[in-house]
Amino acid sequence: MRRPTTPIIPYPHEAIQHTRCVLALSMITVALSLLKPEAFSQLGDLSKQVEKVNRWLDRCGDDTQKRKLSAGAKRELDARFHILAGHVGDMQSATTDATRWTQWAAGMWAGLTFLEDCRNTCPAYFRGLHWHNLLKTLTKLCNALEKVDPQIAEIGTRVYEKAA
């Protein structure tokens, strides 16, 4: 029996793939933007990973900006961003630096989960070394963050599930 040449479950339409990639990159960008400069200096060796993530994020963003979002995609992203804004609000209203840091790290984990979703379902956009380098660098950063605080994976996954 021959193997099928196309996947059994077809990939989503290219417009949906584009929307998913924009969502993943946006989540990571927002999480990085919430990292305060004084907290960045306290990351030590992890600050190098954050800088690498930023660099690859910019390169991957170039791929998604070549296509405009449709009105439906804008509505869908707006709804998902509204959900993610709740997480950002939780982070900004955190009373202690430790809680704020945990919420930031959970946001990075959610971004990683969105990016893994893109790797699995968006071959039209998630291609090229820069996408794989972003995934590898972000995975390394999130694994290191999880060693500091194991609950970030659980919180980040919940954020992903709400918005996905």
N, C-alpha and C positions, 0 to 999 in steps of 0.2 A: 504494500500500500504506500502510495507517495504522500509526502508531507505537503500540506497546503502552502502556497507561495505567499498568501496574505495571512495576517493574524486571524485567529478564530474569532476573537472579539475585535472588531475594527477600531482603529484609532479615531478619536473625535475629529470633527471637521477642523480645518486649519484655523478658522476664526476662533473656535473654542480653545484650541491649543495656544493661540496667541494670548487670549484672555488669561488662561491659567499661568502662562509664563510672566505676564505683566503683574499678576497678583503675587506670585512668588517673589519676584524682584522687588516689588513695592513693599512687601512685608519685611524683607531683609533691610531695605533702605530705611524704612521707618524705625525699625528696631535699632539700627546703627545710629540714626540721628538722635535718638533719645539717650545715648550714652554721653554723660556729661564729661567735659574735659578732665576734671579732677579724678573721676572714676577711671577714665582711660589711662591715666598715668599710673594708677594702682594695679592695673592688670599685669604689669611686668612682661613676661615672655608672651602672654596672650595678646598683647597689643600688636605684636608683629602679625599674628594671625588675623586680627581685625583689619589691619592695613591691607593684607593680601586679599581678604574678602572684599574690601572696598574697591580694590583695583580690578578684580575679576567681575565684580558687580557692574562697574562702569562699562566694561567690554561687552558683557552679556546684554546690558541695556541698549547698546547700539543695535543689536539684532532685532529687538522688539520695537524700536522706534521707527523702523522702516515701513511699518504698516499702521494705518489709522484704525482706531477702535470704532466699531459700529455703534449705533445708538443703543441697541440691545446689550452689547458688551459693556457699554458705559453704565447702563442701568444695573447690570449684574455686578460689576465691580463696585459700584456705589453701595449696593446692598451689602456686599461682603466687607467693604471698608467700614461701613457703619457697625457691623459686628465686631470687627477688629478694633474699632475706636473704643469699645468698652474695655478691652484689655489695656489699651494705652491709658485710658482714664484710671483704671485700677493702679497702674504703675505710677502715674503722676500723683495720685492721692495717697500713695503708700506713706505711712508715718515714719518708718525707719529706713535707713540706707540699705540694710540687709534685705528688707522686703522689696524695696525698689530694685535692688540688684537681681533678686530672684525673678521678679516680673520681667526685667530686661532680658535675662538669660532665657526665660521661657519664651519670650517673643522671638529670640534668635532660633530656638528649637522649632517653633512653629514655622518660621521661615525655611528652615532646613526641611521640614516635612513637606511644605509646599513645593520646594525645589525637587525633592525626591519624586513627588507626584508628577512633576514636569518631565523628569527623566523617563518615567515609565509610560507616560501617555502623550507626550508631545514631541515626536521625532522631527516635525517640521521646524521646530525652533531649538530644541535641546540637542544641538549637534555642534561639534567643534571642540577643540581642546579647551577653550576658555570656559565653556559650560562645565566640563568635567573638572577642571581646576577649581572653579567656584564650589562645586559640590564637595570635592575632596577637602578643600581648605575649610569650608563651613562645617563639615563633619568633624574635622579635627578640633576646631574651636568648640563646637557644641559638646563633644565628648570630654574635653578638658573642663568645660563649665559644669557638666554633669558630675564630674568627680568632686567638685567643690560643693555642689548642692544637688543631691540625687532627685529632688522633687521637681526640678525644672522640666524633665522629660514628660512627666505626667501633666503638669500645668500646660506646657507647650502643646502637647497632643490634644488636650481639651480645647485649647484656642483654635487649633487647626480644624478639629471636628465641628466646631460651631460655625466656622466660616466656609468650610469646604462644601 
